[in-house]
Structures are given as structure tokens and as C-alpha cells.
């Protein structure tokens, strides 16, 4: 009986050795390591060393493990850091950076119809890189908020640099602007509107967010002067959706100064029923305009304001009469 048990243990050891003698391993073998109770218990032990900042003991315990168990435990520990969003001490951060220099050994082959793709079995270096990048971004978020609240952040410096870094910083601005106090937001807005001679402006996406949160007519005035793109168009559509809110209609009227946006803005104003008094006066002045008057009258006719146009058709103003009658004739 004892001989039979010994033979079984030796056979299992032989099978294990045959699976890991080369760098290629089977997915089933990888999965068996990842669910192994003893290895998971080891991960919890190393996790505590990491929390305590005892990096010497962590490395000693990790390096005592044989391969591929060592790689599996290293992978599960770093994966746990990411999944639990663990806040690392400076020593823990240094340890995580050191993992980037350790190259995983074992691979698995993914075979398909006419192709074979080799992947890392325990890709802990990629996870470590993701965690470190997220930690860097979290620190940048904190730096942005503190600098804005303490009136130290200069947008023209924060949003300038290497393209990748600027994209990251812009994403932070867009995500965190609404978490700032009104005073900090006013401080950032003042950098845009108080320097009319400045040659630098943030992107339209940032300008739109600043305009939305600050509700500043001055920011919108600058936004409508910028080159039109999908962000300014989307903001015009958003304002149209909340009109006849007084502030929204005021910005729609202001947007007509942008050649690329004015027809959409005129159409949005013409869709209001009834027309607010200030909008009616604004559109009436535009009907008298030689260049825009015909289009404005046409928008009003298309959106059901024919009775008002008919009342204008008897005017002595030749330009107005011409635009109104042409619009009514097209109905």
C-alpha cells in the first residue's frame, strides 16, 4: 500500500516536471496553479509583508519558491494590488517598479485556424506597468486639485508639453473641473478671459467644459470665436435642448457670430414656440441683414412662424420685405 502511494507521488512529480521543463505550458496547468490553495495562502502572506513595508522578507519568501510556483505567486500578488486598488508605501512602490525588470519565463500558445500566438502565462510586468501608470495619474489628479485650490495652477503651463502627457493632463482637467470649489474654478476661468491678448487657448473640449461649469458669457464668447469642431457643435446642440432657458438662448444668439455655427444657431432659435421677446427682436434685426436675412426668414417659415412673417411683409423696409416674401413664397 505504501509502495503504491509512493509510486503515485513519483508519477505526479514526473508529470509536473514534464510540463514545466520547457517555457511553454498548458493553460490547464496555469489555471491549476492560480487556484492552488497553498499558493493563494502564500500570496496573502506576501500581501501582508507588502502592507507592512517589509520588502526584505517579501523578496526572501518569494525567491524561496520554486518555479513556476514563484511566477504564479508573483503574478497573483501584483494582480491583487491592482484589483484591490492597494495604496502602496514608498517601499512598496519601489518594489513594484523593480518587477518591471523581471521578465516572465513561461508562455502559452493560442492556436487558431491557421495561426499560433504565443502569450505570457504570467504577465505580471504588464499589470505592474498599469498600476504604476494609474498611481502616477492619481498623483497628477491630486496635484491638479491642490494647485487649482491654492491658486498656483497655470493652465497655459499645465496643458503644454509632450502630446501624450498633455492628453493625460487634459483628461484630468475634464474629469476634475466639477470637483473644484467655485473659487478655484473662477481662478481658472479668469486666466482665459482676463488676458485678451493671450495667444494661447485650451482645446475646444476644455473650453466647452469651462463654459458649462462657469456659466460665463465671456467664456462662451471666446468659444464661439474658436475653430468649430465636434465639441463646440455638441455644446450648441446641448444649449438648444435646454432653450428657452434665458442663458441658453443668449448663448445661441451669441453663437450666430460664428460662420460655421450660425445656421444651426438660427435654426435652434427659430424652433422656439413662442419666441421669447429678446429672441424675436434679435431675429427681426437679422432679417434686415443683407447676408443673413434670407436664411433667417426661411428658418422662421420652416418652423411655423408664418403668421409673424406675414405681419412683417407689409413693412416699408425693402430688405426685410424681400426676405420675408421670398421665405413665404417657398412654403
C-alpha positions in Angstrom: 0.0 0.0 0.0 2.9 2.4 1.0 4.7 1.4 -2.2 1.6 2.2 -4.3 1.3 5.7 -2.7 5.0 6.4 -3.3 4.6 5.4 -6.9 1.7 7.7 -7.3 3.6 10.7 -5.8 6.6 10.0 -8.0 4.3 9.8 -11.1 2.7 13.2 -10.3 6.1 14.7 -9.8 7.2 13.3 -13.1 4.2 14.8 -14.9 4.7 18.2 -13.3 8.4 18.2 -14.3 7.5 17.4 -17.9 5.0 20.3 -18.1 7.5 22.9 -17.0 10.8 21.7 -18.3 10.3 24.0 -21.3 9.0 27.6 -21.3 5.7 26.6 -22.9 3.0 25.3 -20.6 -0.7 24.3 -20.9 -3.5 26.7 -19.9 -4.9 24.0 -17.7 -1.7 23.8 -15.8 -1.6 27.6 -15.3 -5.2 27.5 -14.0 -4.3 24.8 -11.6 -1.5 27.0 -10.1 -3.8 30.0 -9.8 -6.4 28.1 -7.8 -4.0 26.2 -5.6 -4.9 26.9 -2.0 -1.4 26.8 -0.7 -0.2 29.3 -3.3 -3.1 31.6 -2.6 -2.3 31.4 1.1 1.3 32.3 0.2 0.0 35.3 -1.7 -1.9 36.5 1.3 1.3 36.2 3.4 3.3 38.2 0.9 0.5 40.8 0.7 0.8 41.4 4.4 4.6 41.9 4.1 3.9 44.4 1.4 1.4 46.3 3.6 3.9 46.3 6.4 6.7 47.6 4.1 8.8 44.5 4.9 10.2 44.2 1.4 13.3 42.1 2.5 11.1 39.4 4.0 8.8 39.6 1.0 11.6 39.1 -1.5 13.2 36.3 0.6 9.9 34.4 0.9 9.2 34.9 -2.8 12.6 33.8 -4.0 12.5 30.6 -1.9 9.6 29.3 -4.1 10.5 27.0 -6.9 9.5 27.7 -10.5 6.8 28.1 -11.9 5.1 28.5 -8.5 7.2 31.6 -7.9 6.0 33.2 -11.1 2.4 32.3 -10.3 2.6 33.8 -6.8 4.3 37.0 -8.2 1.6 37.3 -10.8 -1.2 36.8 -8.2 0.3 39.3 -5.8 0.7 42.0 -8.4 -2.8 41.3 -9.7 -4.2 41.6 -6.2 -2.5 45.1 -5.9 -4.5 46.2 -9.0 -7.8 44.5 -8.1 -7.8 45.9 -4.5 -6.5 49.3 -5.6 -4.0 49.0 -2.9 -2.2 52.2 -1.8 1.4 51.3 -1.6 4.1 52.8 0.7 7.2 54.3 -1.0 9.0 51.0 -0.3 6.1 49.1 -1.9 6.2 51.4 -4.9 9.9 50.8 -5.4 9.3 47.0 -5.2 6.6 47.3 -7.8 8.9 49.2 -10.1 11.5 46.5 -9.7 9.1 43.9 -11.1 9.2 45.7 -14.4 12.8 44.5 -14.8 11.9 40.8 -14.1 10.9 39.1 -17.3 8.3 36.3 -17.1 9.5 32.9 -18.2 6.5 30.8 -19.1 4.4 31.1 -22.2 1.2 29.6 -23.6 0.3 29.0 -27.2 -3.1 30.2 -28.5 -3.8 28.2 -31.7 -6.5 29.1 -34.1 -7.4 28.5 -37.7 -4.0 28.7 -39.4 -2.2 30.8 -36.7 -0.3 30.4 -33.5 0.0 33.2 -31.0 2.4 32.9 -28.1 1.4 34.8 -24.9 3.0 35.2 -21.5 1.5 32.8 -18.9 2.1 35.2 -16.0 2.2 38.7 -17.5 2.9 40.4 -14.2 5.1 43.1 -15.7 2.1 44.5 -17.7 0.0 44.6 -14.6 2.7 46.4 -12.7 3.1 48.9 -15.5 -0.7 49.6 -15.4 -0.7 50.0 -11.7 2.3 52.4 -11.7 0.7 54.5 -14.5 -2.5 54.7 -12.6 -0.6 55.7 -9.4 1.1 58.4 -11.5 -2.2 59.7 -12.8 -3.7 59.7 -9.3 -0.9 61.8 -8.1 -1.4 64.2 -11.0 -5.1 64.5 -10.1 -4.1 65.4 -6.6 -1.5 67.9 -7.8 -4.1 69.5 -10.2 -6.7 69.9 -7.5 -4.4 71.2 -4.9 -2.7 73.7 -7.3 -6.0 75.0 -8.5 -7.4 75.4 -5.0 -4.2 77.1 -3.8 -4.2 79.4 -6.9 -0.9 78.0 -8.2 -2.1 76.2 -11.3 -1.4 77.9 -14.6 -3.5 76.3 -17.4 -1.1 77.5 -20.2 1.7 75.6 -18.4 -0.3 72.6 -17.3 -1.7 71.9 -20.8 1.6 72.3 -22.7 4.3 69.7 -23.3 4.7 66.2 -24.8 1.5 65.1 -26.7 0.9 62.0 -24.5 1.4 64.0 -21.3 -0.9 66.8 -22.5 -3.6 64.2 -23.3 -3.3 62.8 -19.8 -3.4 66.2 -18.1 -6.3 67.3 -20.3 -8.3 64.2 -19.3 -7.6 65.1 -15.7 -8.9 68.7 -16.2 -12.1 67.5 -17.9 -12.7 64.9 -15.2 -11.9 67.0 -12.2 -13.2 70.5 -13.0 -16.6 69.9 -11.5 -14.9 68.8 -8.2 -13.3 72.2 -7.7 -14.7 74.9 -5.5 -16.4 77.8 -7.2 -13.4 80.0 -6.2 -10.9 77.6 -7.8 -13.0 77.4 -11.0 -13.2 81.2 -11.2 -9.4 81.4 -10.8 -9.0 79.1 -13.9 -11.7 80.9 -15.9 -10.0 84.3 -15.1 -6.9 83.0 -16.9 -8.9 82.7 -20.1 -11.0 85.9 -20.0 -8.7 88.4 -18.3 -5.9 88.2 -20.9 -7.5 89.2 -24.2 -4.0 89.5 -25.9 -3.0 85.9 -25.0 -2.2 83.7 -28.0 -2.8 80.5 -26.0 -6.1 78.9 -25.5 -7.0 75.4 -24.4 -8.7 73.0 -26.8 -12.4 73.5 -27.5 -13.2 70.4 -25.4 -11.7 72.1 -22.3 -13.3 75.5 -23.3 -16.7 73.8 -23.5 -16.3 72.3 -20.1 -15.2 75.5 -18.6 -18.1 77.3 -20.2 -20.6 74.8 -19.0 -19.5 74.8 -15.3 -18.8 78.5 -15.0 -21.8 79.7 -16.9 -19.7 82.6 -18.1 -20.8 84.5 -21.1 -17.3 85.7 -21.6 -16.0 82.1 -21.9 -18.8 81.3 -24.4 -17.9 84.4 -26.4 -14.3 83.1 -26.8 -15.6 79.6 -27.5 -17.7 80.8 -30.4 -14.7 82.5 -31.9 -12.6 79.3 -32.0 -12.4 76.9 -34.8 -15.6 74.8 -34.9 -15.3 71.1 -34.1 -17.4 68.3 -32.7 -17.2 69.7 -29.2 -18.5 73.1 -30.0 -21.2 71.6 -32.2 -22.2 69.3 -29.4 -22.4 72.2 -27.0 -24.6 74.2 -29.4 -26.9 71.2 -29.5 -27.0 70.9 -25.7 -27.9 74.6 -25.4 -30.6 74.1 -28.0 -32.0 71.2 -26.0 -32.5 73.4 -22.8 -33.8 76.5 -24.6 -35.8 78.7 -24.0 -33.7 78.8 -20.8 -32.6 82.5 -20.8 -28.9 81.8 -20.5 -29.0 79.1 -23.2 -30.9 81.3 -25.7 -28.4 84.1 -25.0 -25.6 81.8 -26.0 -27.4 80.6 -29.1 -27.7 84.2 -30.2 -24.0 84.7 -29.5 -23.1 81.6 -31.5 -24.6 83.2 -34.6 -21.3 85.2 -34.8 -19.5 82.0 -35.7 -19.8 81.5 -39.5 -19.7 77.7 -39.1 -22.4 77.6 -36.4 -24.7 80.4 -37.3 -27.2 78.5 -39.4 -27.6 75.8 -36.8 -28.0 78.5 -34.2 -30.6 80.4 -36.2 -32.5 77.1 -36.7 -32.4 76.4 -33.0 -33.8 79.9 -32.2 -36.5 79.6 -34.9 -37.7 76.3 -33.3 -38.8 78.1 -30.1 -42.5 78.5 -29.6 -43.4 81.1 -28.7 -40.4 83.2 -29.5 -39.1 85.0 -26.4 -39.2 88.7 -26.8 -35.5 89.2 -26.9 -35.1 86.4 -29.4 -37.9 87.9 -31.6 -36.1 91.3 -31.6 -32.8 89.6 -32.3 -34.2 87.6 -35.3 -36.0 90.7 -36.6 -32.7 92.6 -36.7 -31.1 89.6 -38.5 -33.9 89.5 -41.1 -32.9 93.1 -42.0 -29.4 91.9 -42.6 -28.5 91.6 -46.3 -26.4 88.5 -45.9 -28.2 86.5 -43.2 -31.8 87.9 -43.6 -33.0 85.4 -46.2 -31.8 82.4 -44.3 -33.2 83.6 -41.0 -36.6 84.3 -42.6 -36.5 80.8 -44.2 -35.8 79.2 -40.8 -38.7 81.0 -39.3 -41.1 80.0 -42.1 -39.9 76.3 -41.9 -40.5 76.2 -38.1 -44.1 77.5 -38.1 -43.7 81.3 -37.7 -45.5 82.2 -40.9 -48.2 84.4 -39.3 -45.5 86.6 -37.7 -43.7 86.7 -41.1 -46.9 87.7 -42.8 -47.3 90.6 -40.4 -43.9 91.8 -41.5 -44.5 91.5 -45.2 -46.1 95.0 -45.3 -43.1 96.8 -43.9 -41.5 99.7 -45.7 -38.1 98.2 -45.1 -37.2 96.9 -48.6 -34.6 94.3 -47.4 -36.9 92.9 -44.8 -39.9 92.8 -47.2 -37.8 91.0 -49.8 -36.5 88.3 -47.4 -39.9 87.7 -45.8 -41.8 87.5 -49.1 -39.2 85.1 -50.6 -39.4 82.9 -47.5 -43.2 82.8 -47.6 -43.2 82.0 -51.3 -41.1 78.9 -50.7 -43.7 77.5 -48.4 
